[in-house]
Amino acid sequence: MPEERTILSVRKASKVFRMGEVDVHALREASIDIINGEFLIIVGPSGSGKSTLLNLIGGMDRPTSGTVSFLDKDLTGMSDRELTLYRRNEVGFIFQFYNLVPTLTALENVQVAIEVVREPLDPMEALRMVKLEDRSSHFPSQLSGGEQQRVSIARALASNPRLLLCDEPTGALDLETSRQVLGLLVELNKKLEKTIVLITHNGAISEIGHRIAHIRDGALHSIHVNESPANVETISW
């Protein structure tokens, strides 16, 4: 990893949703630092609060209490416009479902995502990074699930973000394709020094991260350093 420095801090962040007359505590006073260039895995069961935490990190939601800061800038105090610019220029999102436009080619799907970005990468170069340049003219229906996910990764990379946020990126893929996608993310983390935060319910996946955070019932219970991140091929699924 590059020289360690914190690029994002979450401090005692809580999120409460009002459901009728009931308050649902999705996140409870979570605190965590994200270090530049690291591969951080947040692991927990469904409903544990990991997606809520990722949404706060990505500026897609605001905490009910507590703070989220990016490079010492308080996201919780930003206007809606400022948050939009943060998401647009600093964060790349990779989801379980690929959300590709079916009527656009792989290249066009990447191009659309960078039209309003401050310092984008060349879309074809982004496809090269995910080893899909030879499929650039294919439509999503002509691509496998793994290839579609790689297009979505290229789309996220093309905006040249500091943070890549991955929400169960292998949840819709088979075992072998999951290995390929995770291997690609590890490679991007190493070669491009992209900071990656990945959430998953699969504890085995956590073995590839530099640090592992466990979340349960909306609370972070442990965060520890993984001294020897596993090779994707050796994960015991």
PENOR-V904286 format. One record per helix or strand of 2 or more residues. SS is the DSSP state (helix for helix, strand for strand). FROM is the first residue (numbers start at 0). TO is the last residue. If there is no record, write none. Layout:
BEGIN
ss/from/to
SS/FROM/TO
SS/FROM/TO
END
This chain:
BEGIN
ss/from/to
strand/5/18
strand/21/34
strand/38/42
helix/49/56
strand/64/69
strand/72/73
helix/74/76
helix/79/89
strand/90/93
helix/105/112
helix/122/128
helix/132/134
helix/139/141
helix/144/157
strand/162/166
helix/174/191
strand/194/199
helix/202/207
strand/210/215
strand/218/224
helix/231/233
END
